[in-house]
């Protein structure tokens, strides 16, 4: 059956009887649901304008309003394709960050392309391919003007939530590498098409793309083997920057459009970390600075008087909600803040508008206090988990080993919010997942400091990168042992530093030659070869 996806006007042949949600994910299209197609979150909505039999499931009758059903809205996880179908997608944007825009001249081969093009306006995109999500930032190259940023779930997550399981799947056959390459390229292209459609930009006007990613994601985007990344000393095939034609990777942009995959560093430390370094100009920084990208791959950078040392830790997807019972990304309906005071549990969830939030309270007996609006909590994101654990620790509901007090076994949980049959819980297993993740990050920090013969007190600043890092409560992050115990005013958020750095390269604020040169001067510390790792990790796991 021919399925057309709008507004990107993407046409895909899908077998009759296929589930729309899973078939679309396998072709690089994400509808934004947070329950992996399990019919519980109600977030994977799309309008079916052709091929809609209107046979609504019980989940759709529960999770969709009558007005939505009458207008042709379906939950894609409940929709089975039986004929040619047309699907209109309207995705939600996640929290965004911007890079400062300087009036520097665009240079390198991008500049030559602009000079030779007859288009009235020239655009470019910076892409950050993460293990869990993919973000794209659109720029007007003539005015150095930020236009928009959108993100979506990495469709490769169907084949593994973290780097290790993704590598295992890729290494099982050459076809799997090609499949993963196809998925991520289609995902990037879909985001490109969405941006061009939403801003009425002819795709021919998009003339340059700069890609940043961790080592595994870069390799898989390029269709390279990741076999050597599965075992110590974790070496990729190449860490050089790669220049491609847009047609080489299936990007629907200017026929002569150029795609530049930024150089990696070493081991599992890729060009996303290099992007963060470029964003903060750490190679020229005076003093001692720590940069931590709190994500699935957990990259850490230590800058000591401009000398750079990096490592990566297998933190896993807990910080991004992927491995938690009711974990989700930082989008509408996610609990992002938690406070426990005077026998009341107060949660703050992300609202429908950018920057908006809603607050609900519940007493310790599980009864909601105050009014309940139309939007209610459906899960918890990484920042919410950190706050919840800090509050459980403060209120003696959990001990320093992470055990929920007064309860035994791994099936125990704490209710954070409940109203009638709807509730959000934090399980003992969730707490263990977070312990392993934060323990890995803290161990990496400590080993880098030891290698550089520095102590916590000698750090001038800590920079937190990534969408997750910009949302956490710093005091609580220090309290649970995710970050070293230094004053909160010496910890700064930088948002998506990888995209900021890629944007600098796209805009010509940093040349490709300089980018390549910086990447080769960075020292890499392979934690798997550190004798002290196990000892430091065991100390870092407790709260």
PESULMO-V540854 format. One line per field, one symbol per residue. phi: phi as a letter, one per 30 degrees, with the letter a starting at -180 (. if undefined). psi: psi as a letter, one per 20 degrees, with the letter a starting at -180 (. if undefined). Layout:
# PESULMO-V540854
phi = ???
psi = ???
This chain:
# PESULMO-V540854
phi = .cccccddhccbdbdejdddedddedciccdidcchicibciccdacccbicdhcdddddddccddddddcjdbdddcccdbaebcbccbdcccebbbcdccddddbidddddddddcddbcbbbcbcccdcbbbbccbdddchcdcabbbaddddddckdbdddddeddddaddddddddddddddddddeddddddchcdedddcabbcbadedddddedicdceddcbechcddacddbcbdeddciddbeececcccdddcahcccddddeddddchddcdcjcbccbcdbechdbbccchidcbbabbddidddcidccebdaddbejddcbbbcbhicccbccdddceidbbbbbbdddicdcjdcddcbdbabceddddddddddddchcbcddjdddibbjdcdacdcaaahccabbccededdddeddddddddedddddddchbceddddbccccjddedcdddddddedidbddbdedccbdbiddddddddddedidbddddedddddcddccdddcdddedddddddddc
psi = qopppqjilpppppqqiqpgghhghikjppijqjjkkjkhhkilqqpoipjoiknprhhhhgiqrhgghhjjpqohiipppirpqppppnqqqrqrqqqqpqlqppaahgghgghiqiqgqpqrqppoorhhrpqpppqohgjlppgrpqrrqoiiihkphrgghgggghiiqhhhghghggghghgghghghgghghjlpphiioiqpppqrrgghgghgikqqjgiiiqpkmprgqjqqpprqhhhjkpnbphjqppooqqafqcjoaihhhggghhjlhijpqapqpppnnahimqpppoolipppqrqqmhrjghjihjqgkqrrmrpippiqppopljpopqpqpahqpiqqqpqqprijjpqpaqpahprpiaprghhgggghghhghjkiqaiijppqjqqrijrrpphqpocjpqpqorhhgghghggghhgghggghhggghjlqrgiipgqppprqhghiiqoghhhhgikhqqmrphijpqqjbnhghgghhgggijhpqhghgggghijpppoohijphiggghghhihq.
